[in-house]
């Protein structure tokens, strides 16, 4: 089990102590993300003029929107990966089937060469017998 991490982060100019089982770097990354969202919205005049509870709700909605878009992107990528894995599986089976056909064809060619060689020997033998008679 991972050990619990305590770290101080700055969010919105306030120092907060965060605790969790994630790394300190991860907790700092989360704080940086929130600060980035706050800065992004802070540049919008209508947001700055809104009451703080409305600002908080808008930030929460935007973060939730980012979350659901990322989750949807993950779902799409997982579906694409599954499709690519199936395609790869099918291609591998086609390759195996082609290799088997090639091996069978090579055996067939070898057998036909042996038959041809035997036939040539038979022709030579028959020609020799015909010349001797």
N, C-alpha and C positions, 0 to 999 in steps of 0.2 A: 504494500500500500504506500502511496506517495505521501511525503510529509507535507504538512500544512505550511504555507508561505504567508508571511505577514510583510507588507511593504507599504510605504507611503507613496501616494500619487497626488498630482495636482490636477483637479478638475474644476474648471470655471474659476481659477484663481484661488481655490481653497485646497488646503492640504487635507487629504483623507487617508485613513489607514484601511487598506483592503486586506482581506484574508481569504485564502482559498488553497486548493490543491494544485493550482496551476503555477507555472514558473513566474518569477518576478518580472521577467521580460514580457510575458504574456499579459500580466496585469497592467504593466506600463503601456503596452500596445492598446489595450482596451481603453485606458484613460486617454491616450492620444487620439483614438477614434472619436470619443465623446467630445473632446476639446475641438477637434476638427469640425464636427457637426455644429457645435455651438458657434464657432467662428464663422462657418458658412452661413448660418442663419443670422448671425449678428451683423452681417453686411447688408441685410435686407431691412429697409426702413420700416415697412409695415410690421415686420416681426418685432423690431426693437420697441415700437410704440404699443405693442400688445401687452396685456397684463401678464405677469410672470406665470400664473397658472396656465394661461393659454399658450405661452411660450413653451412651457414644459410639455404640454399635451402635443404641440406641433413637433417638438423634438422627438418625443416618444413615438409618434406616428411615423415620422421619417425613419427612425431607427428600425421600427417594425417593418416598414416597407423595404428597407435595405435587406433585412433578414429574410423576408419572404421571397424577394427577388433572387437572393443568393441560393435559397433553398430550391427554388424552381430551376435555377441554372444547374444545380447539382443533380436534380432529377433528370433534366435533359441530358446532361453529360453521362449519367449512369445508364440511361437508355441507349445513348449512342455507343457507349462502351460495350453494353450487352450485345448490341447489333453487330459491332465490329468483331467481338469474340465469336459470335455465331458464324459470321462470314469467314473468319479465320479457321474455325472448326470445319466448315464445309470445304474450304480450299484444301485443308490438310487431308480430308477424306478423298477429295478428287485427286490429289497428288498420290496418295497411297494406291488408289484404284489405277491410276495411270502407270505407276511403277509396276504393279502386278501385271498389267497388260503388256508392258514393255518386257518384263521378264519372260512372260509366256511367249511373246513374239520372238524374243531372242532364242528361247528353247526350240520353238518351231523352226526358226531359220537354221539353227544348228542341226536339227533333225533332218530338215530338207537337204542341207549340205551333205550330211552323211548318206542320205538316200541317193543324192546325185553322185557322190563319190562311189557308192556301191554300184550304181547303174553304170557309171563310166567303166568301172572295173569289169562288170559283166559284159559291156560292149566290147572291151578289149579282149576279154576271154573268148567271146563268141567270134570276134573277127579272127583271132588266132586259130580257133578251131576250124573256122571256115577256110582259112588259108591252108591249113594242114590237110583238109579233106580233098 
